[in-house]
Amino acid sequence: MRTTVCFADTDCLSDAALFDRALCAVSPERRKRTDRLRLPSAKRLSLGAGLLLTRALVDAGLDPLACETAEGEHGKPYLPEHPSVFFNLSHSGSFAMCVVSGVPAGCDIERTGEARTEIAKRFFTKEEAADIFGAEASERGKLFYRYWTLKESYIKCTGLGMAAPLNSFMIRRSDTGFSVFGREGILPFSFLLPACPDGYAAACCFAGAGLPEPVVTETVDLSNFIANYPAE
């Protein structure tokens, strides 16, 4: 199957009628998850991520409303009835992100800003922090969020989540891209840095020494998707 990476601005879900119609396009579990959230912005992000998953599963030939989801030991979501289909979700600011693939995958999106010095010193490896703070001042914020999204996407791909401390492995930058290293050397994972909205950084991590093929990256207009999705 193809690997799909997609993004969407969830601000359009501020429209109450559109929000209510969108609820019909996500799984019952996603509706409950969204309903439990208190902040309107958090509800929009949760629902937006669910809509992206719906779209990606439809593209994979599945019925998204019939796809039961479960969580692994450390909270990674999966599809028990479709063990060869893997997905991951992320959101930040007003944007949601989704990856669906035939190999284990993780993704992360973050709204960018200045480098967060204390986080880098406390949670990154010495080598990663040195790379960030050795860069030109104008580039440090971008590099900090590049490392942050790469590291988050890796722990989400492995399914370990925060059970794997961010300084227990190292992301190494080279002329050919980024690699991940553990105590015994380079690990068999690959990274993709998809084109993403301005003001954000995003990364995907995939199990395996090479990227899955093909990979399609899309920005989804949620208003248009909802308008054309069959209502219940």
One Martini backbone bead per residue (centre of mass of N, CA, C, O) as a GRO file, in nm:
protein
  232
    1MET     BB    1   0.101   0.032   0.012
    2ARG     BB    2   0.060   0.349   0.050
    3THR     BB    3   0.194   0.643   0.176
    4THR     BB    4   0.029   0.878   0.396
    5VAL     BB    5   0.060   1.237   0.424
    6CYS     BB    6  -0.132   1.466   0.634
    7PHE     BB    7  -0.287   1.792   0.640
    8ALA     BB    8  -0.474   2.032   0.864
    9ASP     BB    9  -0.686   2.292   0.912
   10THR     BB   10  -0.911   2.339   1.202
   11ASP     BB   11  -1.061   2.622   1.203
   12CYS     BB   12  -1.327   2.545   1.043
   13LEU     BB   13  -1.453   2.397   1.311
   14SER     BB   14  -1.592   2.656   1.435
   15ASP     BB   15  -1.822   2.559   1.281
   16ALA     BB   16  -2.092   2.402   1.403
   17ALA     BB   17  -2.208   2.256   1.154
   18LEU     BB   18  -1.942   2.131   1.060
   19PHE     BB   19  -1.874   1.979   1.317
   20ASP     BB   20  -2.126   1.796   1.323
   21ARG     BB   21  -2.074   1.664   1.047
   22ALA     BB   22  -1.786   1.553   1.115
   23LEU     BB   23  -1.876   1.336   1.326
   24CYS     BB   24  -1.983   1.138   1.090
   25ALA     BB   25  -1.658   1.083   0.984
   26VAL     BB   26  -1.607   0.929   1.252
   27SER     BB   27  -1.546   0.742   1.497
   28PRO     BB   28  -1.680   0.668   1.797
   29GLU     BB   29  -1.414   0.702   1.952
   30ARG     BB   30  -1.354   0.992   1.848
   31ARG     BB   31  -1.605   1.124   1.958
   32LYS     BB   32  -1.550   1.066   2.256
   33ARG     BB   33  -1.273   1.203   2.271
   34THR     BB   34  -1.378   1.484   2.190
   35ASP     BB   35  -1.601   1.519   2.412
   36ARG     BB   36  -1.394   1.513   2.664
   37LEU     BB   37  -1.310   1.778   2.582
   38ARG     BB   38  -1.302   2.127   2.665
   39LEU     BB   39  -1.156   2.267   2.450
   40PRO     BB   40  -1.222   2.379   2.140
   41SER     BB   41  -0.938   2.342   2.018
   42ALA     BB   42  -0.909   2.042   2.101
   43LYS     BB   43  -1.154   1.939   1.947
   44ARG     BB   44  -1.059   2.020   1.664
   45LEU     BB   45  -0.798   1.851   1.661
   46SER     BB   46  -0.923   1.575   1.710
   47LEU     BB   47  -1.118   1.579   1.469
   48GLY     BB   48  -0.912   1.640   1.247
   49ALA     BB   49  -0.747   1.382   1.283
   50GLY     BB   50  -0.985   1.190   1.226
   51LEU     BB   51  -1.035   1.287   0.934
   52LEU     BB   52  -0.760   1.204   0.821
   53LEU     BB   53  -0.795   0.906   0.881
   54THR     BB   54  -1.040   0.858   0.711
   55ARG     BB   55  -0.913   0.935   0.441
   56ALA     BB   56  -0.675   0.731   0.445
   57LEU     BB   57  -0.850   0.470   0.470
   58VAL     BB   58  -1.005   0.505   0.212
   59ASP     BB   59  -0.749   0.496   0.030
   60ALA     BB   60  -0.692   0.190   0.154
   61GLY     BB   61  -0.991   0.041   0.141
   62LEU     BB   62  -1.144   0.134   0.402
   63ASP     BB   63  -1.368   0.139   0.677
   64PRO     BB   64  -1.350   0.374   0.918
   65LEU     BB   65  -1.618   0.309   1.092
   66ALA     BB   66  -1.512  -0.014   1.120
   67CYS     BB   67  -1.242   0.071   1.264
   68GLU     BB   68  -1.092  -0.052   1.517
   69THR     BB   69  -0.934   0.075   1.806
   70ALA     BB   70  -0.617   0.062   1.978
   71GLU     BB   71  -0.381   0.019   2.254
   72GLY     BB   72  -0.088   0.001   2.365
   73GLU     BB   73   0.108  -0.001   2.639
   74HIS     BB   74   0.202   0.320   2.544
   75GLY     BB   75  -0.052   0.432   2.344
   76LYS     BB   76  -0.046   0.310   2.070
   77PRO     BB   77  -0.217   0.306   1.789
   78TYR     BB   78  -0.443   0.053   1.641
   79LEU     BB   79  -0.551  -0.219   1.412
   80PRO     BB   80  -0.659  -0.527   1.492
   81GLU     BB   81  -0.795  -0.607   1.194
   82HIS     BB   82  -0.518  -0.445   1.063
   83PRO     BB   83  -0.190  -0.533   1.092
   84SER     BB   84  -0.084  -0.391   0.799
   85VAL     BB   85  -0.193  -0.120   0.931
   86PHE     BB   86  -0.055   0.206   0.987
   87PHE     BB   87  -0.077   0.470   1.244
   88ASN     BB   88  -0.061   0.839   1.298
   89LEU     BB   89  -0.089   1.122   1.525
   90SER     BB   90  -0.104   1.492   1.514
   91HIS     BB   91  -0.077   1.817   1.699
   92SER     BB   92  -0.067   2.185   1.640
   93GLY     BB   93  -0.218   2.448   1.706
   94SER     BB   94  -0.422   2.416   1.402
   95PHE     BB   95  -0.277   2.141   1.328
   96ALA     BB   96  -0.304   1.836   1.159
   97MET     BB   97  -0.177   1.487   1.157
   98CYS     BB   98  -0.112   1.208   0.919
   99VAL     BB   99  -0.023   0.852   0.911
  100VAL     BB  100  -0.021   0.595   0.651
  101SER     BB  101   0.096   0.246   0.653
  102GLY     BB  102   0.277  -0.071   0.592
  103VAL     BB  103   0.449   0.050   0.827
  104PRO     BB  104   0.580   0.148   1.091
  105ALA     BB  105   0.466   0.468   1.239
  106GLY     BB  106   0.556   0.819   1.290
  107CYS     BB  107   0.441   1.147   1.414
  108ASP     BB  108   0.518   1.513   1.398
  109ILE     BB  109   0.389   1.836   1.511
  110GLU     BB  110   0.514   2.184   1.528
  111ARG     BB  111   0.514   2.485   1.653
  112THR     BB  112   0.722   2.738   1.602
  113GLY     BB  113   1.027   2.891   1.747
  114GLU     BB  114   1.220   2.921   1.984
  115ALA     BB  115   1.461   2.790   2.144
  116ARG     BB  116   1.450   2.542   2.408
  117THR     BB  117   1.694   2.530   2.618
  118GLU     BB  118   1.611   2.347   2.863
  119ILE     BB  119   1.516   2.107   2.696
  120ALA     BB  120   1.776   2.047   2.545
  121LYS     BB  121   1.956   2.004   2.803
  122ARG     BB  122   1.766   1.780   2.944
  123PHE     BB  123   1.654   1.583   2.676
  124PHE     BB  124   1.902   1.595   2.516
  125THR     BB  125   2.178   1.542   2.377
  126LYS     BB  126   2.484   1.677   2.362
  127GLU     BB  127   2.503   1.672   2.052
  128GLU     BB  128   2.235   1.810   1.987
  129ALA     BB  129   2.275   2.069   2.151
  130ALA     BB  130   2.537   2.155   2.007
  131ASP     BB  131   2.412   2.188   1.727
  132ILE     BB  132   2.208   2.405   1.799
  133PHE     BB  133   2.413   2.616   1.959
  134GLY     BB  134   2.614   2.624   1.694
  135ALA     BB  135   2.425   2.785   1.551
  136GLU     BB  136   2.273   3.020   1.424
  137ALA     BB  137   2.047   3.214   1.578
  138SER     BB  138   1.831   3.200   1.335
  139GLU     BB  139   1.844   2.855   1.343
  140ARG     BB  140   1.775   2.728   1.624
  141GLY     BB  141   1.470   2.691   1.617
  142LYS     BB  142   1.453   2.503   1.373
  143LEU     BB  143   1.644   2.283   1.489
  144PHE     BB  144   1.495   2.215   1.742
  145TYR     BB  145   1.225   2.121   1.594
  146ARG     BB  146   1.355   1.906   1.431
  147TYR     BB  147   1.447   1.727   1.663
  148TRP     BB  148   1.179   1.700   1.809
  149THR     BB  149   1.018   1.559   1.577
  150LEU     BB  150   1.208   1.323   1.535
  151LYS     BB  151   1.194   1.205   1.823
  152GLU     BB  152   0.888   1.172   1.839
  153SER     BB  153   0.852   0.991   1.589
  154TYR     BB  154   1.020   0.757   1.698
  155ILE     BB  155   0.865   0.685   1.967
  156LYS     BB  156   0.598   0.637   1.805
  157CYS     BB  157   0.695   0.411   1.620
  158THR     BB  158   0.785   0.207   1.853
  159GLY     BB  159   0.567   0.253   2.109
  160LEU     BB  160   0.711   0.383   2.374
  161GLY     BB  161   0.734   0.665   2.410
  162MET     BB  162   0.812   0.793   2.729
  163ALA     BB  163   0.972   0.522   2.794
  164ALA     BB  164   1.168   0.683   2.602
  165PRO     BB  165   1.406   0.873   2.650
  166LEU     BB  166   1.532   1.137   2.464
  167ASN     BB  167   1.845   1.059   2.573
  168SER     BB  168   1.857   0.735   2.475
  169PHE     BB  169   1.894   0.879   2.195
  170MET     BB  170   2.026   0.967   1.861
  171ILE     BB  171   2.031   1.235   1.645
  172ARG     BB  172   2.185   1.244   1.321
  173ARG     BB  173   2.353   1.474   1.120
  174SER     BB  174   2.375   1.497   0.760
  175ASP     BB  175   2.404   1.529   0.416
  176THR     BB  176   2.168   1.282   0.391
  177GLY     BB  177   2.048   1.338   0.688
  178PHE     BB  178   1.878   1.128   0.923
  179SER     BB  179   1.968   0.948   1.223
  180VAL     BB  180   1.952   0.666   1.452
  181PHE     BB  181   2.095   0.612   1.784
  182GLY     BB  182   2.224   0.376   1.989
  183ARG     BB  183   2.433   0.190   2.181
  184GLU     BB  184   2.485  -0.009   1.906
  185GLY     BB  185   2.393   0.208   1.700
  186ILE     BB  186   2.241   0.199   1.427
  187LEU     BB  187   1.902   0.221   1.337
  188PRO     BB  188   1.609   0.073   1.167
  189PHE     BB  189   1.541   0.387   1.056
  190SER     BB  190   1.331   0.633   0.893
  191PHE     BB  191   1.317   0.966   0.749
  192LEU     BB  192   1.066   1.227   0.709
  193LEU     BB  193   1.043   1.565   0.557
  194PRO     BB  194   0.770   1.720   0.516
  195ALA     BB  195   0.583   1.932   0.375
  196CYS     BB  196   0.471   2.221   0.556
  197PRO     BB  197   0.347   2.453   0.722
  198ASP     BB  198   0.389   2.754   0.807
  199GLY     BB  199   0.536   2.751   1.133
  200TYR     BB  200   0.628   2.447   1.096
  201ALA     BB  201   0.712   2.116   1.210
  202ALA     BB  202   0.795   1.791   1.053
  203ALA     BB  203   0.775   1.425   1.111
  204CYS     BB  204   0.879   1.095   0.998
  205CYS     BB  205   0.872   0.747   1.101
  206PHE     BB  206   1.029   0.435   0.988
  207ALA     BB  207   1.047   0.112   0.958
  208GLY     BB  208   1.358   0.082   0.834
  209ALA     BB  209   1.622   0.154   0.602
  210GLY     BB  210   1.381   0.255   0.421
  211LEU     BB  211   1.157   0.409   0.249
  212PRO     BB  212   0.855   0.396   0.162
  213GLU     BB  213   0.670   0.287  -0.133
  214PRO     BB  214   0.489   0.525  -0.180
  215VAL     BB  215   0.480   0.886  -0.112
  216VAL     BB  216   0.211   1.098   0.008
  217THR     BB  217   0.159   1.451   0.017
  218GLU     BB  218  -0.104   1.639   0.197
  219THR     BB  219  -0.348   1.900   0.181
  220VAL     BB  220  -0.649   1.939   0.361
  221ASP     BB  221  -0.981   2.031   0.298
  222LEU     BB  222  -1.220   1.999   0.528
  223SER     BB  223  -1.469   2.132   0.410
  224ASN     BB  224  -1.471   1.964   0.148
  225PHE     BB  225  -1.467   1.683   0.271
  226ILE     BB  226  -1.731   1.705   0.436
  227ALA     BB  227  -1.923   1.786   0.201
  228ASN     BB  228  -1.840   1.488   0.047
  229TYR     BB  229  -1.933   1.326   0.287
  230PRO     BB  230  -2.121   1.089   0.397
  231ALA     BB  231  -2.395   1.088   0.573
  232GLU     BB  232  -2.589   0.929   0.824
   0.00000   0.00000   0.00000
